[in-house]
Amino acid sequence: MTGLWLGSYVAMWVLVLIMAIVMVSVLRNLGVIYDAMKMAMPQVGKLTPDLEVGQVLPNATFRTLAGDVLGHRDLAGVKQALVIVSPQCGPCVRQLRRMAGQPPDPLDGSVARRVIVSMGDAAATVRLLSEAGVTDGTLTLVDTERFASRAWGVTATPVTIVVDEELRVVRHIVSAAPDNRSAAVGSTANGSSSMSEIAWSAKDGK
């Protein structure tokens, strides 16, 4: 009887040990899966570009929807807003819809042009533009090599980076906050916050 009890006791602790090992393995795999999904999916509600005001944009090379290579230096010459989006990104679609028919920066008339930079291939980008109703011929570039992420530090979309004629950063703006309203959090050269994204939301009543 004593031997049976001892055997049962040992078997119980072996079972507990096995269950503990299984639980640790499951939790570890869940962490890996979560990290992978977090990296793969666009995030909103925070400013991500690691760019200082006044800094010249690091080198990057993109392609047009027609497949032509275009270096970011080819964009120099005008003050412009670079709108960085991702295909299959709901906030990106909403942001592009809000921008339709609006000036590049509603509160800064010196911003002469808007350029859309899509972190996806040409086909996915065309679908994104179609879904967002962008039909005004806005210059659109595709960033399949993830230069915006690797060189500019963009890991969440949508994000707008405003640059001057020499591609120096004027401000960068997170374009969607957790409550799905636009939020101006980019610092301008004089230290004030841009209200451009709020202007887009206020004008369409969203």
Order of alpha helices (4+ residues) and beta strands (2+ residues): alpha-beta-beta-beta-alpha-beta-alpha-beta-alpha-beta-beta-alpha
